[in-house]
């Protein structure tokens, strides 16, 4: 029988996450599975507790293609990092919330032991989330940078004093040009992240769409847009405006953008796969995470 390799990702600077990682690793070993740690994490975790020292390392003893699933102990930021680590192999990601306010974690820490048992039993569903393909082209049209995003791709001004001048293009047709502090192009998954803070709409995960939201735009027609999932969105920095910008994807990957640069965002052919144990109504998740007032509701009990 082939060995089953499960990646475990935890924040080494948090005592509760370190303790939780040990519990998960013990449960995996007890079930005959092989726990795996990112190589850089193992060094930090072993410094916090020597019991991590002998765990297999991703990219050294174990390849990404051998991974069956990733268990993530933390908030949305840690889950985004996990999605980056398993991007090429497509292993699903199961998030266990360690007290953060986030939308990607599937369950809370209290259910951690039961979650590991269900992972071992392969008793989970896989939910595919739309991701973005992001390309940067120079003024001559050559591709100079490529990456991806699960939450959002953001073009932001590089200096506080000067806004940037952009032209927005939808499916190879110009829509509008204006000065702004930046532009956010978001997935439904990212609609409750930067997009939400910027005044964009909350998009249910079951809706396949892309949101385009200006940041502090100096224009009459610069409202949030929701476009189809196959739409190509381009943001071009006008040459001669003097403003430089920076591209951020999920707040993790960045690239400097000189005037004349063009950022093209479209749906990625490769979605992000999330493991789900208790598929819950997104409405309930919104109410719980934002502590929304629902007193007085007279619907079904």
C-alpha positions in Angstrom: 0.0 0.0 0.0 1.3 3.4 -0.9 2.2 5.8 1.9 -0.1 8.8 2.3 1.6 12.1 2.7 -0.2 14.9 4.4 1.3 18.4 4.6 0.9 20.3 7.9 1.3 24.0 8.0 1.4 26.0 11.2 2.7 29.3 12.5 5.8 28.6 14.4 5.6 31.9 16.4 2.2 30.9 17.9 2.2 28.5 20.9 -1.3 27.3 20.2 -0.5 26.6 16.6 2.7 24.7 17.5 0.7 22.6 20.1 -2.0 21.9 17.5 0.5 20.9 14.9 1.9 18.3 17.3 -1.5 16.9 17.9 -2.2 16.7 14.2 1.1 15.0 13.5 0.6 12.4 16.3 -2.9 11.6 14.9 -1.6 11.2 11.4 1.2 9.0 12.5 -1.2 6.9 14.6 -3.3 6.4 11.5 -0.3 5.3 9.4 0.0 8.5 7.4 3.2 10.4 6.8 3.1 14.0 8.1 5.1 16.5 6.0 6.3 20.0 6.8 7.5 22.8 4.6 11.3 22.8 4.8 11.6 26.3 6.2 8.8 25.6 8.7 10.5 22.5 10.1 13.5 24.5 11.1 11.5 27.1 13.0 9.1 24.6 14.5 12.0 22.4 15.7 13.5 25.4 17.4 10.2 25.7 19.3 9.9 22.0 20.0 12.5 19.3 19.2 9.8 16.8 18.4 9.4 18.4 15.0 13.0 17.6 14.0 12.4 14.2 12.4 9.4 15.2 10.3 9.7 14.8 6.5 10.4 18.0 4.6 8.5 19.1 1.5 10.8 19.4 -1.5 13.5 17.3 0.1 12.2 13.9 1.5 8.8 14.4 -0.1 7.8 16.0 -3.4 4.7 18.1 -3.9 3.3 15.5 -6.3 3.2 13.0 -3.4 0.9 15.1 -1.2 -2.6 14.0 -0.8 -3.9 17.0 1.2 -2.6 20.0 3.2 -3.9 20.7 6.8 -3.5 24.3 7.7 -3.6 25.6 11.3 -4.2 29.3 11.2 -6.1 32.1 9.5 -6.6 33.2 5.9 -3.0 34.4 5.5 -1.6 30.9 6.4 -4.2 29.3 4.1 -3.1 31.5 1.2 0.5 30.4 1.8 -0.6 26.8 1.8 -2.4 27.3 -1.5 0.9 28.7 -2.9 2.9 25.7 -1.7 0.5 23.1 -3.3 -0.3 25.2 -6.4 1.5 22.9 -8.8 0.3 19.6 -7.5 -3.4 20.5 -6.9 -3.7 19.0 -3.4 -6.8 20.2 -1.6 -6.3 22.5 1.4 -8.2 22.0 4.7 -8.1 25.1 7.0 -8.5 24.8 10.8 -9.2 28.2 12.3 -6.9 29.1 15.2 -8.9 32.1 16.4 -8.5 34.4 13.4 -11.3 36.2 11.6 -11.3 34.6 8.2 -13.4 32.9 5.6 -11.2 30.2 4.2 -10.8 28.0 7.3 -13.3 25.1 7.3 -13.6 24.3 11.0 -12.5 25.6 14.4 -9.8 24.2 16.6 -12.3 22.4 18.8 -13.1 20.0 16.0 -9.5 19.4 15.1 -9.2 15.7 16.2 -12.4 14.7 14.4 -11.2 16.6 11.3 -8.0 14.6 11.2 -9.9 11.3 11.5 -12.1 12.3 8.6 -9.1 13.2 6.5 -7.7 9.8 7.2 -11.0 8.2 6.1 -11.1 10.5 3.0 -14.5 11.7 4.3 -14.5 15.2 2.8 -15.6 17.0 -0.3 -13.4 19.2 -2.5 -14.6 22.6 -3.5 -13.0 24.4 -6.4 -12.5 28.1 -6.2 -11.9 30.4 -9.1 -8.3 31.7 -9.2 -6.8 34.5 -11.3 -4.0 34.4 -13.9 -2.0 37.6 -13.8 0.5 38.8 -16.5 2.5 42.0 -16.6 3.5 43.3 -20.0 6.0 46.2 -20.7 5.3 49.1 -23.0 6.4 47.0 -26.0 3.9 44.3 -25.2 6.5 41.7 -23.9 5.5 39.6 -20.9 7.8 40.4 -18.1 6.1 38.7 -15.1 3.5 36.0 -14.6 1.8 34.9 -11.4 -1.6 34.0 -10.0 -4.0 34.9 -7.2 -6.8 33.3 -5.1 -8.1 36.5 -3.5 -7.1 39.4 -5.6 -4.6 41.2 -7.9 -4.0 44.8 -6.9 -2.3 47.6 -8.7 -1.3 50.3 -6.2 0.5 53.5 -6.4 4.2 53.2 -5.3 4.5 56.6 -3.7 2.1 58.3 -1.3 2.4 61.7 -2.9 1.4 60.8 -6.4 -1.6 58.9 -7.7 -1.4 56.8 -10.8 -3.2 57.4 -14.2 -4.8 54.2 -15.6 -6.8 53.0 -18.5 -9.2 50.2 -17.8 -9.9 47.7 -20.6 -12.5 44.9 -20.6 -12.2 42.2 -23.2 -9.9 44.2 -25.4 -12.2 47.3 -25.3 -11.3 50.5 -23.5 -13.8 51.4 -20.7 -12.4 54.5 -18.9 -9.3 56.3 -17.8 -8.8 58.2 -14.6 -6.4 58.9 -11.7 -6.6 56.7 -8.6 -4.7 55.2 -5.8 -5.0 51.8 -7.4 -7.3 49.0 -8.7 -8.4 45.8 -7.1 -9.4 42.8 -9.3 -11.0 40.2 -7.1 -12.3 36.7 -7.1 -15.5 35.7 -5.2 -13.2 34.2 -2.6 -11.4 37.5 -2.2 -14.6 39.6 -2.2 -14.6 39.6 1.6 -10.9 40.7 1.7 -9.4 43.8 0.1 -12.3 44.1 -2.3 -14.7 44.4 0.7 -12.5 47.1 2.4 -12.4 49.0 -0.9 -16.2 49.2 -1.2 -16.6 46.3 -3.6 -19.5 43.8 -3.5 -19.6 40.5 -1.5 -19.9 37.7 -4.0 -21.1 34.3 -3.0 -18.5 31.6 -3.7 -21.0 29.7 -5.9 -21.1 32.7 -8.3 -18.4 32.7 -10.9 -17.5 36.3 -11.5 -14.6 38.8 -11.2 -14.9 42.2 -9.4 -13.0 45.3 -10.5 -12.9 48.0 -7.9 -11.1 51.4 -8.1 -9.2 52.8 -5.1 -9.9 56.5 -4.4 -10.6 57.3 -8.1 -10.8 60.9 -9.4 -13.6 60.2 -11.8 -17.4 60.2 -12.1 -17.6 56.7 -13.7 -15.3 54.8 -11.4 -17.6 52.4 -9.6 -17.1 48.7 -8.7 -17.8 46.4 -11.6 -18.7 42.7 -11.7 -17.8 41.0 -14.9 -18.1 37.4 -16.2 -15.6 34.7 -15.3 -14.2 34.5 -18.8 -13.6 38.3 -19.0 -10.1 39.7 -19.6 -9.4 42.8 -17.4 -6.4 45.0 -18.3 -5.1 47.9 -16.3 -2.6 50.0 -18.1 -0.4 52.7 -16.5 -0.4 55.7 -18.7 3.0 56.8 -19.9 3.9 60.4 -19.1 1.8 60.5 -16.0 4.9 60.2 -13.9 3.3 57.8 -11.4 4.8 54.3 -10.8 3.0 51.5 -9.2 3.3 48.0 -7.7 1.4 44.8 -8.4 0.4 42.7 -5.3 -1.2 39.3 -5.6 -2.8 38.0 -2.4 -0.5 40.3 -0.5 2.2 37.8 -1.0 3.8 38.2 -4.4 4.7 41.6 -5.8 6.2 43.2 -9.0 7.2 46.8 -9.6 5.3 48.5 -12.5 6.9 51.4 -14.4 4.7 53.8 -16.5 3.5 52.1 -19.6 3.2 48.7 -17.9 0.1 46.7 -18.5 -1.5 44.2 -16.1 -3.8 41.6 -17.7 -6.0 39.6 -15.3 -8.2 36.7 -16.3 -9.5 33.4 -14.9 -6.8 30.8 -14.3 -7.2 27.4 -15.9 -6.2 26.0 -12.5 -8.6 26.5 -9.6 -7.7 26.3 -5.9 -9.1 23.2 -4.2 -10.4 23.5 -0.7 -11.3 20.5 1.4 -14.7 20.8 3.1 -16.0 18.7 6.0 -19.1 20.7 6.8 -20.3 22.6 3.8 -22.1 25.5 5.4 -24.3 28.3 3.9 -22.2 31.3 3.1 -24.9 33.5 4.6 -24.3 31.9 8.0 -20.6 32.4 7.6 -21.1 36.1 6.8 -23.3 36.6 9.9 -20.9 34.8 12.1 -17.7 36.4 10.9 -19.0 40.0 10.8 -21.4 39.5 13.8 -24.3 40.8 11.8 -27.5 41.7 13.6 -30.3 39.3 12.7 -32.5 39.8 15.8 -36.2 40.0 14.7 -35.9 37.5 11.9 -39.3 35.8 11.5 -38.3 33.0 9.1 -38.2 29.3 9.7 -36.7 28.2 13.0 
